[in-house]
Amino acid sequence: MEIPLLTPCKMGNFQLSHRVVLAPLTRQRSYGNVPQPHAILYYSQRTTKGSFLISEATGVSDTAHGYKDTPGIWTTEHVEAWKPIVSAVQAKGGIFFCQLWHTGRVSSKDFQPNGQAPISSTDKPPKPQVSSGGWDVTEFPPPCRLRTNEIPQIVNDFQRAARNAIEAGFDGIEIHGAHGYLIDQFMKDQVNDRTDRYGGSLENRCRFALEIVEAVVNEIGADRVGIRLSPFANYMDSGDSNPSALGLYMAESLNKYGIAYCHMVEPRMKTLGEKVECPESLVPMRKAFKGTFVVAGGYDREDGNKAVDEDRVDLVAYGRMFIANPDLPRRFELNAPLNKYNRETFYTSDPVVGYTDYPFLETTA
Ligand code: FNR
């Protein structure tokens, strides 16, 4: 019987052999923001011929980081360090996009050049965040609101990062417009309190995101560009009063640029918690967007197959399951049992444990 997730799919100029995508996953093992050789094994373990992978979120500039040891792509050293990782993935036939990230106000002076305040659309910090384990609270300093005339520089940073990603050999880039980071801080009306042309109406709040889309499309071509959005999520204190309208406006507006894909996070993932039933849906955005539609958030084999079969999605990105199961497409093919993920090792700096030591299925060949 055909397994919908394992059928081929054309995404722009890319021919994918199946629909099980590696979701972007921060692992905090890029010491000093430089991608490390251990990422070669990590990514290539998760590559199959014709598979689509999205890299962990990668900083576009020296103001873009908010977490220790997340990779960058703004210096020659970063570009050179990415090259062997990208070529290992491509040697196995993978198609690899780099997720471009700016954390905005989800940062602190420790991560900023000269200890300055992080930038944002606003000068309000996010509410203190309790860690998923519940024992740790992170507080954020008040950010520095970007002046209108400073915004083009940030757009340029994304454009340069896109150019660098292509220089590093990536097949394309994904703009990280989700989860309460800088781009989302502009889109969401519970964060953005601006009165210039980047605040107020939906059109104004989405202007920054769409300027970035336009800039990277001009730089590297629409076929190499995707964007990730989470209109329904309020992660990092980033709620919106009308997330359906926001998601739909973005899906429709993106058509103008002809980008390869739109990647949306399911509303049931209001936070990175467990799956809950939810009356809201991405179907209107799927219908509005003309390119490849990628979804993520709480999918298992059965949900993913059903969503593809019912034509609600083209591709499904898997996060936690792919961390714990480097051979996830093969396990889906065989309906084999899955390794359980260990949350404790998601973000440690260990180059092996919880990173490249999850077991593969034993082969019978
Ligand atoms: C994430 N997620 C995430 N999202 C993103 O856009 N960029 C990123 O770098 C990260 N980093 C990250 C790290 C870890 C350890 C987790 C668990 C999650 C969110 C991720 O891509 C995905 O949307 C969620 O994990 C939900 O999908 P699953 O895990 O239910 O398949």
Boltz pocket constraint, residues with backbone or C-beta under 6 A from the ligand:
constraints:
  - pocket:
      binder: B
      contacts: [[A, 23], [A, 24], [A, 25], [A, 26], [A, 27], [A, 55], [A, 56], [A, 57], [A, 99], [A, 176], [A, 178], [A, 179], [A, 228], [A, 265], [A, 269], [A, 272], [A, 296], [A, 297], [A, 298], [A, 299], [A, 317], [A, 318], [A, 319], [A, 320], [A, 321], [A, 346], [A, 347]]
      max_distance: 6.0
